[in-house]
Amino acid sequence: MLTLVLMLSTAQLFGAAGAGVVGGVLSGFFGVGGNFILVPLLGLALGLDQHAAQGLTLAALLPPLGAPAVWQYRRAGVPLLLPVVGFAILGFLPAIPLGSMVANVLPASALRVIFAVLLLVTAVRTWRTPRAVTDRPHLTEPPERYVVISLVAGFTAGFSSGLLGIGGAIVLIPLLTRQLGLSQKQAQLTSLAMLLPPIALPGVWVYAQSQGGIPWGSVLPVALGFVVGAFIGAKLNRVVTPGRLTRGFAVLLGVSAVVLVVSAVRGS
């Protein structure tokens, strides 16, 4: 791995590390895994096509890079409902290879458009989230029907993660807040905790097999940058109110969607 890293140019090294830092800050701050912003950033910084950027993103986030962010959330007193995390992971694991297989038979431009539409829809729904939802208290016990809802939320997140390389958090968090009744920060913590085990491994395998490999040399600088960024983002999260956090999340999704649309148009 180190040999592959040394083969990178200075611009590629700093581009990969910088993308990791930005993805980590957003991951720790919004609890979204950072994948949805890492994919377009890596495409721009390293000149990767959509498939390669998605495979690299999933590979870089296999280690428990979100651990510093999880620790910061727990220090802030946000409860972690482990049964919800467990069943969401059970739904995630069989879905990510399915999404990855579909992604690798679609053209890159189509993936960018699908990605952008999903981001825009999620941005609008997040922006319109009622104040009663954003300001609700944390749950201390799993609610009724949490098993079914957690499995469905995990499956949806896993499929979208494999299809678009996004980690699934942008669809998981709204499902956990709207359908399960978790607070915004509690849903973010749940999303980050799901990524502590290497649940994206089946998707990485599919991408590596379908694309003839992954740019492994960029994995380490992206991962190291992500760890630093996640710690910073989680500390910043502690001083932001849930309402502003939700609106900021919506704006970020909208901006990411515009970047992807521009990228798809230029690449067409």
RAKABEL-V704362 format. One record per residue. N is the residue number from 1. SS is DSSP state (H for helix, E for strand, L for the rest). PHI is phi in degrees with one decimal (NA if undefined). NEAR is the number of other C-alpha atoms within 12 Angstrom. Layout:
n=<N	N>
ss=<SS	SS>
phi=<PHI	PHI>
near=<NEAR	NEAR>
This chain:
n=<1	2	3	4	5	6	7	8	9	10	11	12	13	14	15	16	17	18	19	20	21	22	23	24	25	26	27	28	29	30	31	32	33	34	35	36	37	38	39	40	41	42	43	44	45	46	47	48	49	50	51	52	53	54	55	56	57	58	59	60	61	62	63	64	65	66	67	68	69	70	71	72	73	74	75	76	77	78	79	80	81	82	83	84	85	86	87	88	89	90	91	92	93	94	95	96	97	98	99	100	101	102	103	104	105	106	107	108	109	110	111	112	113	114	115	116	117	118	119	120	121	122	123	124	125	126	127	128	129	130	131	132	133	134	135	136	137	138	139	140	141	142	143	144	145	146	147	148	149	150	151	152	153	154	155	156	157	158	159	160	161	162	163	164	165	166	167	168	169	170	171	172	173	174	175	176	177	178	179	180	181	182	183	184	185	186	187	188	189	190	191	192	193	194	195	196	197	198	199	200	201	202	203	204	205	206	207	208	209	210	211	212	213	214	215	216	217	218	219	220	221	222	223	224	225	226	227	228	229	230	231	232	233	234	235	236	237	238	239	240	241	242	243	244	245	246	247	248	249	250	251	252	253	254	255	256	257	258	259	260	261	262	263	264	265	266	267	268>
ss=<L	H	H	H	H	H	L	L	L	H	H	H	H	H	H	H	H	H	H	H	H	H	H	H	H	H	H	H	H	H	L	L	L	L	H	H	H	H	H	H	H	H	H	H	H	H	L	L	L	H	H	H	H	H	H	H	H	H	H	H	L	L	L	L	L	L	H	H	H	H	H	H	H	H	H	L	L	L	L	L	L	H	H	H	H	H	H	H	H	H	H	H	H	H	H	H	H	H	H	H	H	H	H	L	L	L	L	H	H	H	H	H	H	H	H	H	H	H	H	H	H	H	H	H	H	H	H	L	L	L	H	H	H	H	L	L	L	L	L	L	L	L	L	L	L	H	H	H	H	H	H	H	H	H	H	H	H	H	H	H	H	H	H	H	L	L	L	L	H	H	H	H	H	H	H	H	H	H	L	L	L	L	L	H	H	H	H	H	H	H	H	H	H	H	L	L	L	L	L	L	H	H	H	H	H	H	H	H	H	H	H	L	L	L	L	H	H	H	H	H	H	H	H	H	H	H	H	H	H	H	H	H	H	H	H	H	H	L	L	L	L	H	H	H	H	H	H	H	H	H	H	H	H	H	H	H	H	H	H	H	H	H	H	H	H	H	H	L>
phi=<NA	-62.7	-61.9	-66.6	-63.1	-65.9	-78.9	-73.6	-74.1	-59.2	-63.5	-66.9	-62.2	-69.8	-64.6	-65.6	-65.7	-63.7	-62.5	-62.6	-62.5	-61.3	-60.9	-66.3	-58.8	-67.4	-64.6	-66.2	-76.7	-104.1	67.8	-111.5	81.2	81.2	-62.2	-64.5	-95.2	-65.1	-59.5	-66.6	-64.5	-67.5	-62.4	-75.8	-73.2	-111.7	69.3	-86.0	-77.2	-59.4	-63.2	-65.3	-65.1	-68.2	-63.4	-63.3	-61.5	-62.1	-66.8	-65.9	-100.7	-65.7	-66.8	-74.6	-70.8	-83.7	-57.1	-61.1	-69.5	-59.9	-61.3	-64.8	-61.9	-66.8	-60.9	-78.8	90.0	-81.4	-71.6	-109.0	-90.8	-60.7	-60.5	-65.5	-59.4	-62.7	-72.2	-64.3	-64.3	-60.7	-74.4	-69.1	-58.6	-75.5	-85.4	-66.0	-67.8	-63.6	-62.7	-65.3	-64.7	-64.2	-59.9	-81.4	-109.5	-102.2	-67.8	-59.3	-62.8	-65.6	-62.7	-62.5	-66.2	-59.6	-58.2	-63.7	-63.1	-60.5	-63.3	-63.8	-61.1	-64.8	-61.9	-64.0	-64.4	-68.4	-61.1	-89.4	-60.8	-59.3	-59.3	-62.5	-79.0	-68.0	-101.8	-68.1	-72.5	-70.1	-86.8	-106.1	-136.5	-61.3	-76.5	-63.7	63.9	-67.2	-63.5	-64.4	-64.7	-65.0	-63.2	-65.6	-62.7	-64.8	-63.1	-60.9	-65.6	-65.1	-65.9	-67.2	-65.3	-67.5	-69.4	-122.8	66.4	-104.0	82.0	84.5	-65.5	-68.7	-100.5	-69.2	-61.0	-60.8	-66.4	-69.3	-78.8	-81.7	-95.4	-106.5	85.6	-72.6	-70.9	-58.2	-68.7	-69.0	-66.1	-64.6	-62.4	-60.2	-61.7	-66.5	-65.0	-62.0	-86.6	-66.9	-77.6	-78.8	-72.5	-86.0	-55.8	-59.7	-68.3	-61.4	-60.3	-63.4	-62.8	-63.5	-69.9	-77.2	-102.7	71.2	118.4	-128.8	-66.9	-62.1	-61.0	-88.7	-62.7	-63.5	-63.2	-63.6	-64.6	-64.8	-61.8	-63.9	-59.9	-62.9	-64.7	-62.9	-64.2	-64.4	-62.3	-66.1	-66.6	-65.1	-59.5	-67.3	-109.3	-110.6	-71.2	-57.8	-62.4	-65.9	-63.2	-65.0	-64.9	-62.9	-60.0	-63.5	-62.9	-61.5	-62.5	-63.4	-63.7	-61.8	-63.5	-62.9	-59.1	-68.1	-62.1	-60.1	-63.2	-66.3	-66.5	-66.5	-85.3	-83.3>
near=<14	13	11	18	22	16	16	24	16	17	18	28	28	23	28	43	35	32	45	45	34	37	46	44	36	42	52	44	43	53	50	49	56	54	52	51	46	50	48	44	34	43	33	26	26	32	21	28	29	41	45	39	44	49	50	48	51	50	43	46	48	32	25	27	40	50	34	31	46	44	28	31	39	25	17	21	18	28	30	32	32	25	24	40	36	29	26	42	38	28	30	41	37	28	34	40	37	30	36	40	31	27	36	32	19	20	20	30	25	26	36	40	28	26	42	33	24	31	37	29	22	32	30	24	26	36	27	21	29	19	20	17	29	32	23	22	21	28	26	18	17	26	21	14	16	28	26	23	30	41	30	30	43	43	34	36	45	44	35	40	52	45	43	55	52	52	56	49	47	50	41	48	45	43	36	42	40	25	24	34	32	39	37	47	49	44	48	50	48	50	52	50	40	48	45	27	23	27	40	47	33	29	45	43	28	34	40	27	19	22	24	16	19	29	37	30	27	43	39	33	37	47	38	30	34	44	38	31	35	42	33	30	36	40	29	24	37	26	17	22	21	30	26	23	32	40	27	23	43	30	25	31	38	30	23	34	31	25	28	38	28	19	29	25	16	11	20	13>
